[in-house]
Structure formats: C-alpha cells, structure tokens
C-alpha cells in the first residue's frame, strides 16, 4: 500500500458500516489509524495462586475443574457458574448470557482463567473471565496488548487487527529527523516507533517507541511556535491606544474589587496596548482567578479607541455565556458599544446580520467560536484578538483569526491550565506572560475528599441533599460507554444507575464528546438553566459553561486522570456564593503508601493550581503512562508536559539550534523534514495537534 493516506475502507475487512464507526473515533484514513495510539496496555502475567489474587484488579489463575459448570436462569438471564479450587483458596467463575461456555469447559483439563477479581458476599469471584489453554496463554505472558478507545459496535480486536494490517501492508515512512539528532538522543526510527507503540513486546520497547513519538510531537509543535514568533516578531502597531476614562469608570463600578494580581495583569495589558508595539501576551490564571473580566476590560478599551476586538472561545455554550454576561455588564453600566455573537449553529439570517454589523464597524466587540475565522467575516479595524482556553485551538486557527485584520492586531491568549513558569516560557515562546496567582477574596475554598468505592452510597445521599437544597452536581466518568478491555465507569451505564439510585424527582442526564454539537449545547443550556440537576459527563465539561449553582463535583476513577486535569474538572464548581465540594473516587487498590494515593492527596489538600502543577511535575515519571490518563495540556496525543518535562526542554533547545543553523530547512539533511512539515500543513494543524 502507498504511504499516502488511504480511506479506512481500503483496509482489509473494513466495509462501509465499520468505516463509519471508525470515523466516529476521528479515524478517516490509514494515517489517522496509525496515529490512533492505544490508551492503555494490557499486561499478561504468570497465573497466581487463588490466595494471592488481589481484589479490584485483573488477575490470572490456572486449574482443573473438578465438576462441570452449572447453568442457572434468573430473570431471563442465563448464568454459567464454575468453581475453581487450589491449596490456597476457592474462586467462583461466572459468565452471563454465554450458555455455550458450559459445554466448552470440561472437567479434568487444565485451563487458564483471566478476569477482574471481586469479593461478593465474602466469596472471591471472577466475572466474565477469558479462557485460555496453557500453551496459548504461555505465548502471551510478559507481552503488552494494546487497548484502544472504542465505540459501540467497534471493539478492541477489530481496531487492533486493522492497525496490524496497515503496519504490515503499507510502505515504510521515510525517516525525516536528521541522523545526527537521532544518534545524539538514541531515538528509534520513525517506522519502528509506530509499530512498537501499537505492539510492543515489553515495557522497554514501549518506552523507547513512546520517547521517539513524544520527541516528534514536541518538535513539530515548537517549530510551529517558533515560526509564529518570527511572524509576529517585534512589530510596530497600527493600533496604538490611549487610556479610556469610560473603562476606568466601568472598572470602579464593578460589584467587586480586582485582586492585586488582576490589577498587575491589567496594567501590563494596558501598557502593551499603548506602547506602540504589537502585544503578544499570555494571561495564565488558575480556574476562577478572574481572567474573563480582563478580556472584557481589554475589549472595552479597544472599542473606546474606535477599533474592533474579538474574543474566540472553544465551545458555543461558552461563547454564548460570555456574550450574554458581557452584554449585561455593558447595559447595566450604560455603555452603548454594540457587541455581537458569531457561532456555527446560528441561522443564516442571524449570521448575515452579525456579519454586516462587523463589516461596517458598527459592532466593536465580537464574541464567538472558530466561526469568527470564516471567510465571510470581514473586520475593517480588528485591533485585538483574544483566545480563551487557547490550547484548545491549533496554531493554525490562532493565526487565522489574527490574519483577518488588515494590520497586525494585538494578541492576548488566556489559559486556565496552571503550568510551571519554566515550561510556560517554552510552550508559549512567542508570548509575554502575565500570571494571575490569586483568587478573588469572596471565593469559598472547595472542600475535597478522596474516598474508596465503598463511599458511593454516601456520595449519592450527599448529592441528593444538595439538590433538595436547590443546588446541582456533576459526575465525571472516564469513558463514554462500556469497553470489553478497560474496567472503568462509563457515562451511559452510570447515568442509568444514578437515575435508579436518586429520587425520581431529580433530573439526571448525560453529556459526552460523541454527541452532536447541537445536542451538547442543548444539554449544557438546560443544565445552566437548572432544568437538569445532575449531569453525568466525560471530561468534555473541562472547558464548559459557568454554572454558579453547581456545588458538587464527583469524579469516578479519579486515579485515571492527571492531576492538572482533575484540578480543571474541580474548577467547574465553587463559582457561586455556596460552599462547594469535590468527591474523588479512587478505584485503585495500591494501599496507604501507594503512588495513586500520594497523587490524589496533593489535590485533597490544596486548591492551588500552580502548587498542584509543581507537585505533579515532581511526582510523575515514565511509568505513569501505564493506565494513567494523560492530562491533556496542549492537546498532545502522547506527550505530557509534566511526565516529559525534561524532554520538552531538550527538544526546545534542538529546535532553536536547527532554526538558527537552517531557518528555511534548505540543507540536504533536512529535505525529508521539510516535506513532512509541508504534508502536515496541507492536512491541517489540528490533525497533528500542532
């Protein structure tokens, strides 16, 4: 097969129906599939004695059945039950709606059983265990099998087979990193790394492959950042502004006083707007630190100087909320600057009216999603571009908004991801940095607790009490639907469970990233309006709507998330006048001194995102890639800025050196690298998370 990407339907065994399921996962081509990396790895260990099995984790036992399995019928369900004994104990093996198991399993034959171990009514059990003959299992011992993100109708085996077929049949990709760079850092060949990230023979091979691919992710991302820096450079601004008396009056009339950190950041922004050079500034502040009001002040100052300012946010719900709160503030203060909203789901008529107001300059304050960069939107005097939660937008999208201006606009990006300053300087190398490291005085600190699965009933009772007092709650699950390979709570089943557990008067709904945009918006709008009391969701709400009435954040399988991401999720509550709570359910059984407990204890005892980020950096190590969900900063596929902090610094130095020696990549040794960069540019930055 050619190295050019082919539609997934070209893969052996994949037809139109399966192709649609792959597209649900964002996999459209063979290249997408090769970069659809496993989310975890299933390790196959030597069988253990029954008495050595640990509850709550996958275990393996071998033995001979002394009597045939029983077939039970309960409420139309057929249940096969077998009992296995050894000198150390007894375990019950159970299969649901798989009656053929009874005839397949025979007494007197040695089998290997592998499944999740639990204790039910003081009896050790294993539900739905896989069955192997000893010779077949022996081949799997010490191997790592890939576990992919799945969707209903598309299981792990199908994805794994498809990846293996593409790897076997596709031409090898030419190596594009210069040889001296690969030798210097002992980096695996790109094609080998792709094979080994999917099918490693052991942990060392996996880590070696991952290191190469993480190096590449950082490398291409930082080349994008450096080029952005060159384009922006130190340029004279066509939009030199003056202090606006109206902006000062507006700030004084706010129902609260800005914190000293907000005041410091506002002074830095104002100085940039007036200084005669183009502003390129990152405003980095913890969740709830008050970045949005700085955006409002900046947009108002811009409008008062006769120019236009645009705020781009990642979701329609958030855009609408920003717009409505901004419009309310302007009206309450008697400020007559026209603000408009631009989102993809607006009707053609609504868009036409908004476009016309922007084109004529009547609208000075514009709020929207990436719809702001559509061709039809014309800005006669765009002087300020603000992107909120900027790591959600690719470099290409951020550039595109800036290019809508006839002259280079001032750029301000906002991020609620607390990143240690040393890393922020690398990741945001094209920007000056303002840090808001202080929360508003009226914010009540969130009360945290890390608990085991036996606390769930108490948590449900607590959520019920909060809802009866008029409050709302989020429940986060790591998965959308049940997986055949990963034991973790999923949104769809958990919603059904809560609908049964909580009083029928409480409205429980779900939200996840696979829903259509319109459905997601409707759910979030209903939750914001108080029509939904409990929202079960994936991390799609990490960047979400502001619901001051939400006071409970319950996170299932908290051990599966990075600390920075848990902190972001927790930031969805504690935004109003009521006391808020975060309940983290730890499903990992690693004891009092285990790594999981240490990690979660950091969150349990602190609400300071910058402290958490620094501690996360200290605790993390390469071993964290096994089973721990990556934290999602900058939207890398494999790389994690905490785990891979040292590699990030190394790559940053190498990118600087490369672009100093050969800015246009004209040297022969950089020819394949230049081709690769051009390929990625044609496919769109978002595909490769630049």
Steps between C-alpha positions, in 0.01 A plus 500: 500500500621854423625715784242767406200473734214286365136494621451249785270297273813399301609291800433127466180398677364855544185585307279807490326423832824447697655800322224722645579369850870582451401851394309537827841461666650766273680239287439568130823383336773241544730773633238602759484136608878471547487813716199369695723384784392249767360665812639225722673159482381170637786312670484119518661356814575151625194332658484548879374285785138583589607621844738755340236667280432869570145630504407779257767416240533256210646169615597168340457149646543154358344174607282199426122504552404214730133508394314632193378865501135566597250689282264726698205703369415822684253756353552377141878517548707185453793478740780244483676442834814295560713458813879476499701388805866474592691458828470874576131560441186486285369734228165510320514557122186653347393564139179690412292413191772270365334155538742336252779538760342213694553252215846638411646456850579142598619344823849357524656752258741772609371852412623854561234755606560876488261770623424766760498366856230611744355388833124445516339390826842397637562280193784568253361531145613562144232623255521435124857361517684425176586132452834377363672169456844510673702491173305795353531702819873427527555693174335809651690505830703818555357652181310830482179502297368839377172634637336764278221750558190331358144573397189281501528241223875549457700291746866484591572191287371664181707815557809297589465282187457806278813667644702180453386470136598861418840461669567181305376611158596868484834623365737619772497873566832665411696617804474877529697587814868574422724200573730691735197600712379137521847380597549776756183403691489127408163541328334204332420515126157652440348193328627267774366734768156493336500120504623473858259760646215274382656157555791516748652172607576642846501815709848609388407482132184702572690772688761518222229542233305750705811713558555533124137593427485746793823658371327545161184650650698760694728558201222587254303696757801714594594560135145636461541722805841631385367584155209680659751696707694595186183613323394711795848618590542847649262692277378855518130511568243677281268499800657721768242563772443757773360458850122506491320684781194284431702181558626640833144595604374155398771333710413714804130413462559123511330335801841375617855631516761345272766298682853641499596224250219608265600865536862413420396304189267781387784754531723273285226462235431876495870578470522266200195657330649848538868418442512526120600136447271204428394323823556122519398404854390188687278555804546186704273463801358222709138390460276778636781756534311761295658502154169570321459848651845589362374397154192723548715798606734447203211478252336810648828697485540395134142605413546833678803565278282447191628152412353148499590219742412130470484227767520141367401215736494121438130418548171656392354481850798688644487758217131563564557529874792744459294707257192515724695591817699763306183647349339517846805678646503755217126571525507528883779757474332700224771418245367508146766308309338235283607140572420211265514121528622272217459121528461215251146407605349848443243522218606639163303819575663546844843453344426746220397769751810437717736501197354831380544666839862380510571605138369853552684539830171552686593204722817576694489199736472155340470170688490156341644158427732413211210626283672840546763395245256404221565666165176698509599688816671830408656726763582859390693587817584182699751627757480233772467122479438306824485119511367333815623152603750550221645147507165383358578682176775389266776735394327524160167616645667760722695636202188509283314736734797736515520499120141633476638844586638732231786581735663281764265502803589480868480138621397384846455134587350370824560162662363349820756220489754578773840416355831561682658817361808322360276282280262785411793702358577208263142416403398861451835612362338762278324674790565719804345350812271651763418270792187541715602305808230622738132409532225758567449559873130402492570147374434224753771230474370171361482220758667184367495133587665193347302184577471136395216336309322405823420871549276521192171455689595787735595714200161437334324596824711818522421595139129442572515737802677767296242475219212522749661824624479630142856425390637294206773239451742363241606134490805427280576158347815423298315316222196558278384139485598157627822354362586133466858573613496787749341480843379853569171677557327615181256786446212307342472222761573737789216731395256207511635396840460852646149532356412192709701596812384864531140609566286511183446875551870561418574540129818311404637538145827419324748687282798373301718600206337260253169689512430741216586865569133600511418227755797599721391864493142412593612285794737768635238773457243291690756435776590871518127582521455255792271262308755218547612448862771233449715487190700182433781585261842421361772764518320689222381739776861579595463813286134567550230734600507700824230361734528684836222280641703177455655407837602133468763349272522122535778335296489123445829314438692810609819295475462497120545877460803726520506742795481807277188361333338410835566857614338635180195280558474611863500860375151448353362542855568766761396779265207634700422613854436148633748261660620249238638147527717266292469124562773294331430126485827306495439154350867396514604269780864593557495533878561786739846577362420445132584747224134558415420603855799737509389666177139543606603625845660803331158597365328407822707751697534789255285710267802689361547400137858627477604301809324191360676541163840527671433192720369309199829574326696356795289184532465397140729258323500293181313219678195723518416422138365163610132538581509869599301726271723774360408847615423655165697827514562636151296208363798276422416141412782333695715773651431628848671822606544376858619144439712612205619835638870422455449381143298815427795716611740293287281524189461875551880542493530284186224689314671831582833362378349358179320821402808710574719279277248443219191728535343390169608132533686519169786263593491149350480331842178695571326421168270226638422712805389787275279262297343370823427853622337585166289181519378593845426857391285368212311260728428775752669573830217344701569151361844493657418705809734785412 
